[in-house]
Amino acid sequence: MKPAPTVSAPKVKPGRDIPPIFYFGTINSFGQNAEHERITRAALACAPGTGPGAAGTCFQPGSLRQLAGANGTTGAIGAPDMDETLTEAAHCDGADYLNAAGYPRTRAQATSVLLTCIAHLKGQFNHGVDRAAALVNTAGTVSSSDTDLSSDCTFVLGVAGRGKCNAIEGFGRALHGTQDFYSHSNWADQSDSRSALGINNPPGLARTGAAPFLRMDAAAPSASDIPGDLTTGCFSLNPWGCGKRITHGVLNKDNGIINAATGEATSPTTPRGQVAGNFNAAVQAAIADTRSQWTGFRSTLIARYGTARGERMACAITQDNPVRDCR
């Protein structure tokens, strides 16, 4: 049996536990390997020899570039690391809790922070659904100007663009946060069995698959939907800003190598990610969640705009030449 959880100050020098800015990686440098891009590609790219079809079930290369990013662009998935870097709700940080005497945050406080994150992400998701209206008019005609991909979309600092770009931005910003949840929380991971449980080794829930309370197309969750021992990490650029709390630096499983075709996740570089296959577990949960969120986005388009128009919108988002292919 493991010793009971304890709360004590982390044994690190000031400044040692300042977390990296970019979370699950967005770029291919500074220890990152474009993890967000690769998770998104593994989840949503059309398999070789297949296409999105009229229902928009997967993304063609040019459209996926706008969502997932590629060399030279972070895509919509990377936008929160550019202009919402320190926005706690954009990354599901700060919902930390440990069931131990003296822990400075209550379960209710942690749950409230997580529910705020989910509400923020649902707002982004719904923004994407709203903006999709420009893609297909009420007569069912696909807009050539709003679906043109002759140049990359701009996703940062609130710059409005073509309808397809705007729809993808809302969906991508929501995905960024839901993917971060699996890296930043103990939902899918395990604690280190070699060490006592505590703020430097919080318990893991070892759950598989997508978290049901993160469904963007569902009703907002309530506090009772959140597991009692769920935690994310405290994020602060102040070296003393997370005193006696579970930190992002302790809990994150942000970095490693992900095969963008298969989703295989190897070579983790963070301490928690190196424990018990935790990096791969977080990545697989994020891939499952990403697929589920796209299914939910498509369903929401249909619920909002009707079957024919909603399906054509999903087609227009995923096809590289929707004027020709979405009829």
C-alpha positions as CSV (number, residue, x, y, z in Angstrom):
1,M,0.0,0.0,0.0
2,K,1.3,3.5,-0.9
3,P,1.8,6.0,1.9
4,A,-1.0,8.6,2.4
5,P,-0.7,11.7,0.3
6,T,1.2,14.5,1.9
7,V,1.5,18.2,1.3
8,S,5.0,19.7,1.4
9,A,6.9,22.3,-0.5
10,P,8.4,21.0,-3.8
11,K,12.1,20.3,-3.5
12,V,13.1,22.6,-6.3
13,K,15.0,25.9,-6.5
14,P,13.1,29.1,-7.3
15,G,12.5,29.3,-11.0
16,R,13.1,25.5,-11.6
17,D,9.4,24.7,-11.9
18,I,8.4,27.5,-14.2
19,P,6.4,25.6,-16.8
20,P,7.0,25.8,-20.5
21,I,4.9,28.3,-22.4
22,F,3.6,26.0,-25.1
23,Y,2.1,23.0,-23.3
24,F,1.4,20.1,-25.7
25,G,3.8,21.3,-28.4
26,T,2.8,23.7,-31.2
27,I,6.2,24.1,-32.9
28,N,9.2,22.0,-33.8
29,S,11.8,23.5,-31.5
30,F,12.5,24.3,-27.8
31,G,11.9,20.7,-26.9
32,Q,8.5,20.6,-28.7
33,N,7.7,18.3,-31.5
34,A,4.4,19.8,-32.8
35,E,2.4,17.5,-30.6
36,H,-0.9,19.3,-31.2
37,E,-0.4,19.1,-34.9
38,R,0.4,15.4,-34.8
39,I,-2.4,14.5,-32.5
40,T,-4.9,16.3,-34.8
41,R,-3.5,14.7,-38.0
42,A,-3.6,11.2,-36.4
43,A,-7.2,11.8,-35.4
44,L,-8.7,13.5,-38.5
45,A,-6.6,13.0,-41.6
46,C,-8.2,11.0,-44.3
47,A,-6.7,7.5,-44.7
48,P,-4.7,6.9,-47.9
49,G,-7.1,6.3,-50.8
50,T,-10.1,7.7,-48.9
51,G,-11.8,11.1,-48.8
52,P,-14.2,13.1,-46.5
53,G,-17.2,12.2,-48.6
54,A,-20.3,14.4,-48.6
55,A,-20.6,14.1,-44.8
56,G,-17.1,15.5,-44.1
57,T,-15.8,12.6,-42.0
58,C,-12.1,13.4,-42.4
59,F,-9.9,16.2,-43.6
60,Q,-8.2,16.6,-46.9
61,P,-4.5,17.9,-46.8
62,G,-5.1,21.6,-47.5
63,S,-8.0,21.9,-45.1
64,L,-6.2,19.9,-42.4
65,R,-3.2,22.2,-42.8
66,Q,-5.5,25.1,-41.7
67,L,-6.7,23.2,-38.6
68,A,-3.6,21.2,-37.5
69,G,-0.8,23.4,-38.9
70,A,2.3,22.4,-40.8
71,N,5.8,23.7,-41.3
72,G,5.5,27.5,-41.3
73,T,2.1,27.7,-39.7
74,T,0.6,26.7,-36.4
75,G,-2.9,26.3,-37.7
76,A,-6.0,26.9,-35.6
77,I,-4.9,24.3,-33.1
78,G,-1.9,26.4,-32.2
79,A,-3.6,29.8,-31.9
80,P,-4.2,29.6,-28.1
81,D,-0.4,29.3,-27.7
82,M,0.0,32.5,-29.5
83,D,-2.6,34.8,-28.0
84,E,-4.0,33.0,-25.0
85,T,-0.8,31.7,-23.6
86,L,-1.6,32.9,-20.0
87,T,-5.3,32.4,-20.2
88,E,-5.9,29.6,-17.7
89,A,-9.2,28.5,-19.2
90,A,-7.7,28.0,-22.7
91,H,-5.5,25.2,-21.4
92,C,-7.5,23.8,-18.5
93,D,-4.8,24.7,-16.0
94,G,-5.3,25.6,-12.3
95,A,-7.9,23.0,-11.5
96,D,-5.6,21.3,-9.0
97,Y,-6.7,19.3,-6.0
98,L,-5.2,16.7,-3.7
99,N,-7.3,14.8,-1.1
100,A,-4.8,15.5,1.7
101,A,-5.0,17.6,4.9
102,G,-3.7,21.1,4.4
103,Y,-4.0,21.2,0.6
104,P,-4.6,24.9,-0.2
105,R,-7.4,24.3,-2.7
106,T,-10.8,22.6,-2.1
107,R,-12.4,20.1,-4.4
108,A,-15.1,22.7,-5.1
109,Q,-12.6,25.4,-6.1
110,A,-10.8,23.0,-8.4
111,T,-14.0,21.9,-10.0
112,S,-15.1,25.5,-10.5
113,V,-11.9,26.2,-12.4
114,L,-12.4,23.2,-14.6
115,L,-16.0,24.1,-15.4
116,T,-14.9,27.6,-16.3
117,C,-12.4,26.0,-18.8
118,I,-15.1,23.8,-20.3
119,A,-17.4,26.8,-20.7
120,H,-14.6,28.8,-22.4
121,L,-13.9,25.9,-24.8
122,K,-17.6,25.4,-25.5
123,G,-17.8,29.1,-26.4
124,Q,-15.0,28.7,-29.0
125,F,-16.7,25.6,-30.4
126,N,-20.0,27.4,-30.7
127,H,-18.3,30.4,-32.3
128,G,-17.0,28.0,-35.0
129,V,-20.6,26.7,-35.5
130,D,-21.9,30.2,-35.8
131,R,-19.2,31.2,-38.4
132,A,-20.0,28.2,-40.5
133,A,-23.1,29.9,-41.7
134,A,-21.1,31.8,-44.3
135,L,-19.9,28.6,-46.0
136,V,-23.3,27.5,-47.5
137,N,-26.3,29.7,-48.1
138,T,-29.9,28.8,-47.5
139,A,-30.2,27.6,-51.1
140,G,-27.4,25.1,-50.5
141,T,-24.8,26.9,-52.6
142,V,-21.2,26.7,-51.3
143,S,-19.5,30.1,-51.2
144,S,-16.3,30.1,-53.3
145,S,-14.9,33.2,-51.6
146,D,-15.5,31.9,-48.1
147,T,-14.0,28.5,-48.8
148,D,-10.9,29.6,-50.8
149,L,-7.6,28.3,-49.5
150,S,-5.3,29.9,-52.0
151,S,-3.5,31.4,-48.9
152,D,-3.3,30.3,-45.3
153,C,-5.8,31.5,-42.8
154,T,-4.9,33.9,-40.0
155,F,-6.0,32.7,-36.6
156,V,-4.5,35.0,-34.0
157,L,-5.5,38.3,-32.3
158,G,-9.1,38.2,-33.3
159,V,-8.4,38.8,-37.0
160,A,-11.6,37.8,-38.9
161,G,-11.1,36.1,-42.2
162,R,-12.9,33.9,-44.7
163,G,-15.8,31.9,-43.5
164,K,-13.9,28.6,-43.6
165,C,-11.1,30.0,-41.6
166,N,-13.4,31.4,-39.0
167,A,-15.3,28.1,-38.6
168,I,-12.0,26.2,-38.3
169,E,-10.6,28.7,-35.8
170,G,-13.5,28.1,-33.4
171,F,-13.2,24.4,-33.6
172,G,-9.4,24.4,-33.4
173,R,-9.3,26.6,-30.3
174,A,-11.7,24.3,-28.6
175,L,-9.6,21.3,-29.6
176,H,-6.5,22.9,-28.3
177,G,-8.0,23.0,-24.8
178,T,-9.5,19.6,-24.8
179,Q,-6.2,18.1,-26.0
180,D,-4.3,20.0,-23.3
181,F,-6.7,18.5,-20.7
182,Y,-5.3,15.0,-21.2
183,S,-1.7,16.2,-20.9
184,H,-2.3,18.6,-18.0
185,S,-4.5,16.4,-15.9
186,N,-4.3,13.0,-14.2
187,W,-7.3,11.6,-16.2
188,A,-5.3,9.1,-18.2
189,D,-2.1,8.7,-16.3
190,Q,-0.7,6.9,-13.3
191,S,1.4,8.0,-10.3
192,D,4.9,6.8,-9.9
193,S,4.7,3.7,-7.7
194,R,8.3,4.2,-6.5
195,S,7.3,7.4,-4.6
196,A,4.9,8.5,-2.0
197,L,1.7,10.2,-3.2
198,G,1.7,13.9,-2.7
199,I,2.0,17.2,-4.6
200,N,5.1,15.9,-6.4
201,N,3.4,12.6,-7.3
202,P,-0.4,13.0,-7.4
203,P,-2.6,10.0,-7.9
204,G,-3.5,9.1,-11.5
205,L,-7.0,8.0,-12.6
206,A,-5.7,5.8,-15.4
207,R,-8.9,6.4,-17.4
208,T,-9.1,5.5,-21.1
209,G,-10.9,7.3,-23.9
210,A,-12.4,10.7,-24.0
211,A,-13.7,12.4,-20.8
212,P,-17.5,12.6,-21.1
213,F,-17.8,15.9,-19.4
214,L,-15.6,17.5,-22.1
215,R,-18.1,16.9,-24.9
216,M,-18.4,20.2,-26.6
217,D,-21.8,19.3,-28.3
218,A,-23.4,18.2,-25.0
219,A,-25.1,20.2,-22.2
220,A,-22.7,21.9,-19.8
221,P,-21.5,19.5,-17.1
222,S,-22.2,20.0,-13.4
223,A,-19.9,19.6,-10.5
224,S,-21.2,16.1,-9.8
225,D,-19.8,15.0,-13.3
226,I,-16.2,15.7,-12.3
227,P,-14.3,12.8,-10.6
228,G,-13.4,13.5,-7.0
229,D,-9.6,12.9,-7.4
230,L,-9.3,14.6,-10.8
231,T,-6.6,17.3,-10.9
232,T,-4.8,19.5,-13.4
233,G,-1.7,21.5,-12.5
234,C,-1.2,25.1,-11.2
235,F,0.5,27.2,-13.9
236,S,2.4,30.4,-12.9
237,L,5.3,32.3,-14.3
238,N,6.0,33.5,-10.7
239,P,8.4,30.9,-9.2
240,W,6.5,31.1,-5.9
241,G,3.0,31.3,-7.4
242,C,2.0,27.7,-6.9
243,G,3.3,27.1,-3.4
244,K,2.3,23.8,-1.9
245,R,0.1,23.0,-4.9
246,I,0.3,20.4,-7.7
247,T,2.1,22.2,-10.5
248,H,2.0,22.0,-14.3
249,G,5.6,21.1,-14.2
250,V,4.9,18.0,-12.1
251,L,1.8,16.8,-13.9
252,N,2.2,17.6,-17.6
253,K,2.9,15.0,-20.3
254,D,3.4,17.6,-23.0
255,N,6.4,16.5,-25.0
256,G,7.6,13.4,-27.0
257,I,7.4,12.0,-30.4
258,I,4.0,11.3,-32.0
259,N,3.6,9.5,-35.3
260,A,1.2,11.7,-37.2
261,A,-0.1,8.7,-39.2
262,T,-0.6,6.1,-36.5
263,G,-0.8,8.2,-33.4
264,E,2.0,6.1,-31.7
265,A,3.6,8.2,-29.0
266,T,7.1,7.5,-27.8
267,S,10.2,9.1,-26.3
268,P,8.5,11.2,-23.7
269,T,10.7,14.0,-22.2
270,T,8.7,15.2,-19.1
271,P,9.0,13.4,-15.8
272,R,5.3,12.5,-15.5
273,G,5.2,11.5,-19.2
274,Q,8.1,9.0,-18.6
275,V,6.1,7.1,-15.9
276,A,4.2,4.0,-16.8
277,G,3.4,4.9,-20.4
278,N,1.7,8.1,-19.3
279,F,2.7,10.1,-22.4
280,N,1.2,7.6,-24.8
281,A,-1.9,7.3,-22.6
282,A,-2.5,11.0,-22.7
283,V,-1.9,11.1,-26.5
284,Q,-4.3,8.2,-27.2
285,A,-7.0,9.9,-25.0
286,A,-6.5,13.2,-26.9
287,I,-6.8,11.4,-30.3
288,A,-10.0,9.7,-29.2
289,D,-11.4,13.0,-27.9
290,T,-10.4,14.9,-31.1
291,R,-12.3,12.4,-33.2
292,S,-15.3,12.6,-30.9
293,Q,-15.3,16.5,-31.0
294,W,-15.3,16.5,-34.8
295,T,-18.3,14.1,-34.8
296,G,-20.0,16.5,-32.3
297,F,-19.2,19.5,-34.4
298,R,-20.7,17.9,-37.5
299,S,-23.8,16.9,-35.5
300,T,-24.1,20.5,-34.2
301,L,-24.0,21.9,-37.7
302,I,-26.9,19.6,-38.7
303,A,-28.9,20.4,-35.5
304,R,-28.4,24.2,-36.1
305,Y,-28.8,24.4,-39.9
306,G,-30.7,21.3,-40.9
307,T,-29.4,18.0,-42.4
308,A,-28.7,19.1,-46.0
309,R,-27.1,22.4,-45.2
310,G,-25.3,21.2,-42.1
311,E,-23.7,18.2,-43.9
312,R,-22.7,20.5,-46.8
313,M,-21.0,22.8,-44.3
314,A,-19.0,19.9,-42.8
315,C,-18.1,18.9,-46.4
316,A,-17.0,22.5,-47.1
317,I,-14.8,22.5,-44.0
318,T,-13.0,19.2,-44.8
319,Q,-12.8,19.3,-48.6
320,D,-10.0,21.3,-50.3
321,N,-12.3,22.2,-53.3
322,P,-15.8,22.3,-51.8
323,V,-17.4,24.3,-54.6
324,R,-16.7,21.3,-56.9
325,D,-17.0,18.4,-54.4
326,C,-19.8,19.5,-52.0
327,R,-23.0,19.3,-54.1
